[in-house]
Amino acid sequence: MTSSPVTVRETLPSPYPLIDFLPAVFAESTFAVRWTAGFDDLLAPLISTIDCVDAYIDPLLAPEEFVRWLSSWFGVLLDESWPMTAQRAVVAEAVDLFRMRGTIAGLRRHLTVVVDGEVDIFESGGTSWSVRPRPEPPTDVEHWVSVVVRPRDPRALSEEAVAAVIRAAKPVHVAHTLQVIR
């Protein structure tokens, strides 16, 4: 017959014991002290979580699972193949990346955050304008962007994920090509 090992659960001390918020006469009662200590044991994890909420909201400090949840706040799709440092960086810079979306500078910044390596971008350079709001894309000018990626570690790069970043960061009517040099 084997006996199971006894595990001792360490309780998290409450930074704000409830007995301190009661009139002083209750502090003299051992029953009141033990009774409020039971509530302190229950509330301590909640209080600690609330006290550390800024660390959960900061994508550079948050636990990995929480970073993925934070990305949903900004509508950012993270690829599981990206290293966690890249996922954290994309979430941390989501507002700036969305602000620059549709520009070559925005595409370059987004790819620099995601790809650990060298990124070269070539574009047609064509622009157009219209006096009407929301015009149809021009048909007489071909708009394209060509991206060449040289990753430091080719095994750590998902070509599909890079293509998804390009599709998300460029204007819809702009054609693109991607070349990964391994």
CYANA upper distance limits for C-alpha pairs under 8 A (distance plus 0.5 A):
 11 THR  CA     41 ASP  CA      7.02
 12 LEU  CA     41 ASP  CA      7.35
 12 LEU  CA     44 ALA  CA      6.61
 12 LEU  CA     45 PRO  CA      7.34
 13 PRO  CA     40 ASP  CA      8.12
 13 PRO  CA     41 ASP  CA      7.61
 13 PRO  CA     44 ALA  CA      6.85
 14 SER  CA     40 ASP  CA      6.23
 14 SER  CA     41 ASP  CA      7.45
 14 SER  CA     43 LEU  CA      7.86
 14 SER  CA     44 ALA  CA      5.14
 14 SER  CA     47 ILE  CA      8.14
 15 PRO  CA     44 ALA  CA      7.83
 15 PRO  CA     47 ILE  CA      8.46
 16 TYR  CA     20 ASP  CA      8.00
 16 TYR  CA     40 ASP  CA      8.50
 17 PRO  CA     21 PHE  CA      8.06
 17 PRO  CA     36 THR  CA      8.20
 17 PRO  CA     37 ALA  CA      7.73
 17 PRO  CA     40 ASP  CA      6.53
 18 LEU  CA     22 LEU  CA      7.42
 18 LEU  CA     36 THR  CA      6.37
 18 LEU  CA     37 ALA  CA      7.88
 18 LEU  CA     39 PHE  CA      8.23
 18 LEU  CA     40 ASP  CA      7.07
 19 ILE  CA     26 PHE  CA      7.83
 19 ILE  CA     27 ALA  CA      6.90
 19 ILE  CA     32 ALA  CA      8.11
 19 ILE  CA     33 VAL  CA      6.73
 19 ILE  CA     36 THR  CA      6.56
 19 ILE  CA     37 ALA  CA      8.21
 20 ASP  CA     24 ALA  CA      8.35
 20 ASP  CA     27 ALA  CA      8.26
 22 LEU  CA     26 PHE  CA      7.06
 22 LEU  CA     27 ALA  CA      8.23
 23 PRO  CA     27 ALA  CA      8.00
 24 ALA  CA     28 GLU  CA      7.73
 25 VAL  CA     29 SER  CA      7.81
 26 PHE  CA     32 ALA  CA      6.44
 26 PHE  CA     33 VAL  CA      7.79
 27 ALA  CA     32 ALA  CA      7.43
 27 ALA  CA     33 VAL  CA      6.65
 28 GLU  CA     33 VAL  CA      8.41
 29 SER  CA     33 VAL  CA      6.82
 30 THR  CA     34 ARG  CA      6.64
 31 PHE  CA     35 TRP  CA      6.43
 32 ALA  CA     36 THR  CA      6.55
 33 VAL  CA     37 ALA  CA      6.57
 34 ARG  CA     38 GLY  CA      6.96
 35 TRP  CA     39 PHE  CA      7.52
 36 THR  CA     40 ASP  CA      6.69
 37 ALA  CA     41 ASP  CA      6.76
 38 GLY  CA     42 LEU  CA      7.11
 39 PHE  CA     43 LEU  CA      6.56
 40 ASP  CA     44 ALA  CA      6.20
 41 ASP  CA     45 PRO  CA      8.31
 42 LEU  CA     46 LEU  CA      8.35
 43 LEU  CA     47 ILE  CA      6.61
 44 ALA  CA     48 SER  CA      6.54
 45 PRO  CA     49 THR  CA      6.62
 46 LEU  CA     50 ILE  CA      6.71
 47 ILE  CA     51 ASP  CA      6.52
 48 SER  CA     52 CYS  CA      6.70
 49 THR  CA     53 VAL  CA      6.53
 52 CYS  CA     56 TYR  CA      7.38
 53 VAL  CA     57 ILE  CA      6.84
 54 ASP  CA     58 ASP  CA      6.68
 55 ALA  CA     59 PRO  CA      8.47
 55 ALA  CA     61 LEU  CA      6.05
 55 ALA  CA     62 ALA  CA      6.24
 56 TYR  CA     61 LEU  CA      7.21
 56 TYR  CA     62 ALA  CA      4.99
 56 TYR  CA     63 PRO  CA      7.62
 56 TYR  CA     66 PHE  CA      7.61
 57 ILE  CA     61 LEU  CA      8.47
 57 ILE  CA     62 ALA  CA      7.04
 57 ILE  CA     70 LEU  CA      7.85
 58 ASP  CA     62 ALA  CA      6.39
 58 ASP  CA     92 ALA  CA      8.02
 59 PRO  CA     67 VAL  CA      6.14
 59 PRO  CA     70 LEU  CA      7.85
 59 PRO  CA     88 ARG  CA      5.89
 59 PRO  CA     89 ALA  CA      8.13
 59 PRO  CA     91 VAL  CA      6.88
 59 PRO  CA     92 ALA  CA      6.27
 60 LEU  CA     88 ARG  CA      6.21
 60 LEU  CA     89 ALA  CA      7.86
 60 LEU  CA     92 ALA  CA      7.63
 62 ALA  CA     66 PHE  CA      6.54
 62 ALA  CA     67 VAL  CA      6.60
 63 PRO  CA     67 VAL  CA      6.92
 64 GLU  CA     68 ARG  CA      7.36
 64 GLU  CA     84 MET  CA      7.93
 65 GLU  CA     69 TRP  CA      7.15
 66 PHE  CA     70 LEU  CA      6.55
 67 VAL  CA     71 SER  CA      6.74
 67 VAL  CA     87 GLN  CA      8.13
 67 VAL  CA     88 ARG  CA      7.07
 67 VAL  CA     91 VAL  CA      7.98
 68 ARG  CA     72 SER  CA      7.41
 68 ARG  CA     78 LEU  CA      7.63
 68 ARG  CA     87 GLN  CA      8.50
 69 TRP  CA     73 TRP  CA      7.68
 70 LEU  CA     74 PHE  CA      7.76
 70 LEU  CA     91 VAL  CA      7.72
 71 SER  CA     75 GLY  CA      6.73
 71 SER  CA     76 VAL  CA      5.55
 71 SER  CA     77 LEU  CA      7.31
 71 SER  CA     78 LEU  CA      7.79
 71 SER  CA     91 VAL  CA      6.11
 72 SER  CA     76 VAL  CA      6.39
 72 SER  CA     77 LEU  CA      7.83
 74 PHE  CA     91 VAL  CA      8.16
 74 PHE  CA     94 ALA  CA      7.24
 74 PHE  CA     95 VAL  CA      8.26
 76 VAL  CA     90 VAL  CA      8.47
 76 VAL  CA     91 VAL  CA      7.64
 76 VAL  CA     94 ALA  CA      7.82
 78 LEU  CA     82 TRP  CA      8.16
 78 LEU  CA     87 GLN  CA      6.82
 79 ASP  CA     87 GLN  CA      8.32
 79 ASP  CA    161 ALA  CA      6.82
 81 SER  CA    156 ALA  CA      7.68
 81 SER  CA    157 LEU  CA      7.82
 81 SER  CA    158 SER  CA      6.99
 81 SER  CA    161 ALA  CA      8.46
 82 TRP  CA     86 ALA  CA      6.68
 82 TRP  CA     87 GLN  CA      6.96
 82 TRP  CA    114 VAL  CA      7.72
 82 TRP  CA    156 ALA  CA      7.76
 82 TRP  CA    157 LEU  CA      7.69
 82 TRP  CA    158 SER  CA      8.11
 83 PRO  CA     87 GLN  CA      7.01
 83 PRO  CA    156 ALA  CA      8.24
 84 MET  CA     88 ARG  CA      6.55
 85 THR  CA     89 ALA  CA      6.63
 86 ALA  CA     90 VAL  CA      6.65
 86 ALA  CA    113 VAL  CA      6.61
 86 ALA  CA    114 VAL  CA      5.73
 86 ALA  CA    115 VAL  CA      8.27
 87 GLN  CA     91 VAL  CA      6.88
 87 GLN  CA    114 VAL  CA      8.01
 88 ARG  CA     92 ALA  CA      6.56
 89 ALA  CA     93 GLU  CA      6.55
 89 ALA  CA    113 VAL  CA      6.91
 89 ALA  CA    114 VAL  CA      8.45
 90 VAL  CA     94 ALA  CA      6.18
 90 VAL  CA    110 HIS  CA      8.06
 90 VAL  CA    113 VAL  CA      6.98
 90 VAL  CA    114 VAL  CA      7.69
 93 GLU  CA     97 LEU  CA      6.52
 94 ALA  CA     98 PHE  CA      6.58
 95 VAL  CA     99 ARG  CA      6.68
 96 ASP  CA    100 MET  CA      6.83
 97 LEU  CA    101 ARG  CA      6.54
 97 LEU  CA    106 GLY  CA      6.59
 97 LEU  CA    109 ARG  CA      7.82
 97 LEU  CA    110 HIS  CA      6.92
 98 PHE  CA    106 GLY  CA      8.44
 99 ARG  CA    106 GLY  CA      8.44
100 MET  CA    105 ALA  CA      7.39
100 MET  CA    106 GLY  CA      4.95
100 MET  CA    107 LEU  CA      8.36
101 ARG  CA    106 GLY  CA      5.71
101 ARG  CA    107 LEU  CA      7.41
101 ARG  CA    169 ALA  CA      5.65
101 ARG  CA    170 LYS  CA      7.22
102 GLY  CA    106 GLY  CA      7.14
102 GLY  CA    107 LEU  CA      7.71
102 GLY  CA    169 ALA  CA      6.01
102 GLY  CA    170 LYS  CA      5.02
102 GLY  CA    171 PRO  CA      5.47
103 THR  CA    107 LEU  CA      6.74
103 THR  CA    169 ALA  CA      8.08
103 THR  CA    170 LYS  CA      7.13
103 THR  CA    171 PRO  CA      8.36
104 ILE  CA    108 ARG  CA      6.51
104 ILE  CA    121 ILE  CA      8.44
104 ILE  CA    170 LYS  CA      8.12
105 ALA  CA    109 ARG  CA      6.58
106 GLY  CA    110 HIS  CA      6.55
106 GLY  CA    169 ALA  CA      7.34
107 LEU  CA    111 LEU  CA      6.61
107 LEU  CA    166 ILE  CA      7.25
107 LEU  CA    169 ALA  CA      5.88
107 LEU  CA    170 LYS  CA      7.08
108 ARG  CA    112 THR  CA      6.50
108 ARG  CA    119 VAL  CA      7.96
108 ARG  CA    121 ILE  CA      7.77
109 ARG  CA    113 VAL  CA      6.73
110 HIS  CA    114 VAL  CA      6.88
110 HIS  CA    165 VAL  CA      7.83
110 HIS  CA    169 ALA  CA      8.00
111 LEU  CA    115 VAL  CA      6.11
111 LEU  CA    119 VAL  CA      7.67
111 LEU  CA    162 VAL  CA      7.91
111 LEU  CA    165 VAL  CA      7.64
111 LEU  CA    166 ILE  CA      8.28
112 THR  CA    116 ASP  CA      7.58
112 THR  CA    117 GLY  CA      8.23
112 THR  CA    118 GLU  CA      8.33
112 THR  CA    119 VAL  CA      7.39
114 VAL  CA    162 VAL  CA      8.32
115 VAL  CA    119 VAL  CA      8.26
115 VAL  CA    149 VAL  CA      8.44
115 VAL  CA    151 PRO  CA      7.18
115 VAL  CA    157 LEU  CA      7.78
115 VAL  CA    162 VAL  CA      8.26
116 ASP  CA    151 PRO  CA      6.20
116 ASP  CA    152 ARG  CA      6.58
116 ASP  CA    153 ASP  CA      8.14
117 GLY  CA    149 VAL  CA      7.73
117 GLY  CA    150 ARG  CA      6.12
117 GLY  CA    151 PRO  CA      4.63
117 GLY  CA    152 ARG  CA      5.42
117 GLY  CA    153 ASP  CA      8.42
118 GLU  CA    149 VAL  CA      6.37
118 GLU  CA    150 ARG  CA      5.50
118 GLU  CA    151 PRO  CA      6.69
118 GLU  CA    152 ARG  CA      8.32
119 VAL  CA    147 VAL  CA      7.61
119 VAL  CA    148 VAL  CA      6.38
119 VAL  CA    149 VAL  CA      5.21
119 VAL  CA    150 ARG  CA      6.91
120 ASP  CA    147 VAL  CA      6.32
120 ASP  CA    148 VAL  CA      5.58
120 ASP  CA    149 VAL  CA      6.95
121 ILE  CA    145 VAL  CA      7.44
121 ILE  CA    146 SER  CA      6.25
121 ILE  CA    147 VAL  CA      5.14
121 ILE  CA    148 VAL  CA      6.90
122 PHE  CA    145 VAL  CA      6.19
122 PHE  CA    146 SER  CA      5.55
122 PHE  CA    147 VAL  CA      6.95
123 GLU  CA    143 HIS  CA      8.16
123 GLU  CA    144 TRP  CA      6.21
123 GLU  CA    145 VAL  CA      4.76
123 GLU  CA    146 SER  CA      6.63
124 SER  CA    142 GLU  CA      7.94
124 SER  CA    143 HIS  CA      6.16
124 SER  CA    144 TRP  CA      5.87
124 SER  CA    145 VAL  CA      6.94
125 GLY  CA    143 HIS  CA      7.91
126 GLY  CA    141 VAL  CA      7.36
126 GLY  CA    142 GLU  CA      7.80
126 GLY  CA    143 HIS  CA      6.56
128 SER  CA    138 PRO  CA      7.70
130 SER  CA    135 PRO  CA      7.18
137 PRO  CA    173 HIS  CA      7.21
142 GLU  CA    174 VAL  CA      8.43
143 HIS  CA    173 HIS  CA      7.89
143 HIS  CA    174 VAL  CA      5.52
143 HIS  CA    175 ALA  CA      6.85
144 TRP  CA    174 VAL  CA      5.58
144 TRP  CA    175 ALA  CA      5.04
144 TRP  CA    176 HIS  CA      5.99
145 VAL  CA    174 VAL  CA      7.45
145 VAL  CA    175 ALA  CA      6.80
145 VAL  CA    176 HIS  CA      5.26
145 VAL  CA    177 THR  CA      7.11
146 SER  CA    176 HIS  CA      6.02
146 SER  CA    177 THR  CA      5.30
146 SER  CA    178 LEU  CA      6.55
146 SER  CA    179 GLN  CA      8.42
147 VAL  CA    176 HIS  CA      8.04
147 VAL  CA    177 THR  CA      6.66
147 VAL  CA    178 LEU  CA      5.38
147 VAL  CA    179 GLN  CA      6.74
148 VAL  CA    178 LEU  CA      6.50
148 VAL  CA    179 GLN  CA      5.30
148 VAL  CA    180 VAL  CA      6.40
148 VAL  CA    181 ILE  CA      7.73
149 VAL  CA    178 LEU  CA      8.20
149 VAL  CA    179 GLN  CA      6.75
149 VAL  CA    180 VAL  CA      5.32
149 VAL  CA    181 ILE  CA      6.59
150 ARG  CA    154 PRO  CA      8.44
150 ARG  CA    180 VAL  CA      6.60
150 ARG  CA    181 ILE  CA      5.59
150 ARG  CA    182 ARG  CA      6.91
151 PRO  CA    157 LEU  CA      7.51
151 PRO  CA    180 VAL  CA      8.28
151 PRO  CA    181 ILE  CA      7.96
151 PRO  CA    182 ARG  CA      7.43
153 ASP  CA    157 LEU  CA      7.61
154 PRO  CA    182 ARG  CA      6.07
157 LEU  CA    161 ALA  CA      8.48
157 LEU  CA    162 VAL  CA      8.43
158 SER  CA    162 VAL  CA      6.98
159 GLU  CA    163 ALA  CA      6.70
159 GLU  CA    180 VAL  CA      7.84
160 GLU  CA    164 ALA  CA      6.66
161 ALA  CA    165 VAL  CA      6.84
162 VAL  CA    166 ILE  CA      6.83
163 ALA  CA    167 ARG  CA      6.70
163 ALA  CA    178 LEU  CA      7.42
164 ALA  CA    168 ALA  CA      6.65
165 VAL  CA    169 ALA  CA      6.57
166 ILE  CA    170 LYS  CA      6.51
166 ILE  CA    176 HIS  CA      8.31
167 ARG  CA    171 PRO  CA      8.34
167 ARG  CA    172 VAL  CA      7.94
170 LYS  CA    174 VAL  CA      7.35
